[in-house]
Amino acid sequence: MPTENTDDLIMEFKQLTANLATMQHQVVKMLAENEELRIENQHLHDLLDAHEKKHQGVQVLSKSKQNLEKLYNDGYHICNQYYGKSRLQNESCIFCTEIIYGER
């Protein structure tokens, strides 16, 4: 009888050892996957930050350019070529838009 109990205990111990080894392998695998996801997440955050900074640069017009934009939207040219003249049927003018929205 004691031999059977000992054999059973040995078998149970071997099974527990095998289960422990399997769990350790799974933990190592999960830690590696977690680190990969951390890196990917950081990369995505960096891309998002870059995208936000790029679009944050959406032009905020100075007060004087806002005034020119208002005149332009009211239907008047603000460019040197046609300053003060009405824009027929609110046609767009590349010279006016360059003055308002162009970079200087």
C-alpha positions in Angstrom: 0.0 0.0 0.0 2.6 2.6 0.9 4.2 2.0 -2.5 1.0 2.7 -4.3 0.5 5.9 -2.4 4.1 6.9 -3.1 3.7 6.1 -6.8 0.4 8.1 -6.9 2.2 11.0 -5.1 5.1 10.8 -7.6 2.7 10.8 -10.5 0.7 13.7 -9.1 3.9 15.6 -8.5 5.0 15.0 -12.1 1.7 16.2 -13.3 1.8 19.3 -11.2 5.4 20.0 -12.4 4.3 19.6 -16.0 1.3 22.0 -15.3 3.6 24.5 -13.7 6.0 24.4 -16.6 3.1 24.9 -19.0 1.9 27.9 -16.9 5.4 29.4 -16.8 5.6 29.1 -20.6 2.2 30.8 -21.0 3.3 33.6 -18.6 6.5 34.2 -20.5 4.5 34.2 -23.8 2.0 36.7 -22.3 4.7 39.0 -21.0 6.4 39.1 -24.4 3.0 39.8 -26.0 2.3 42.5 -23.4 5.7 44.2 -24.2 5.0 44.1 -27.9 1.6 45.7 -27.3 3.1 48.3 -25.1 5.6 49.2 -27.8 2.8 49.3 -30.4 0.7 51.4 -28.2 3.5 53.9 -27.6 4.1 54.0 -31.4 0.4 54.7 -32.0 0.4 57.4 -29.3 3.4 59.0 -31.0 1.6 58.9 -34.4 -1.5 60.4 -32.8 0.5 63.2 -31.2 2.2 64.0 -34.5 -1.2 64.0 -36.3 -2.7 66.2 -33.6 0.2 68.6 -33.8 0.0 68.7 -37.5 -3.7 69.5 -37.4 -3.4 71.8 -34.4 -1.5 74.1 -36.8 -4.8 74.8 -38.5 -4.5 78.5 -39.1 -5.6 80.8 -36.4 -5.9 84.2 -38.2 -4.6 87.4 -36.6 -7.2 90.0 -35.9 -6.2 92.0 -39.0 -6.5 88.9 -41.2 -9.9 88.1 -39.6 -11.0 91.7 -40.6 -9.7 91.1 -44.2 -11.5 87.7 -44.2 -14.7 89.4 -43.1 -14.5 92.0 -45.9 -13.7 89.2 -48.4 -16.7 87.1 -47.2 -18.8 90.2 -47.5 -18.0 90.2 -51.2 -15.1 92.6 -51.6 -11.6 92.2 -53.0 -8.9 92.8 -50.5 -6.0 92.1 -52.9 -3.7 94.8 -54.3 -5.0 94.3 -57.9 -8.7 94.8 -57.1 -8.9 96.3 -53.6 -12.3 97.5 -52.6 -14.1 96.3 -55.8 -17.0 93.9 -55.5 -16.5 90.3 -56.2 -19.2 89.4 -58.8 -21.3 86.5 -57.6 -18.8 86.0 -54.8 -16.3 84.4 -57.2 -13.1 83.4 -55.4 -9.9 85.4 -56.0 -6.6 83.6 -55.6 -4.8 86.9 -54.8 -7.3 87.7 -51.9 -7.1 84.1 -50.5 -3.3 84.2 -50.7 -3.3 87.4 -48.6 -5.7 86.0 -46.0 -4.5 82.4 -45.8 -1.0 82.4 -47.3 2.0 81.9 -45.1 4.4 84.8 -44.5 
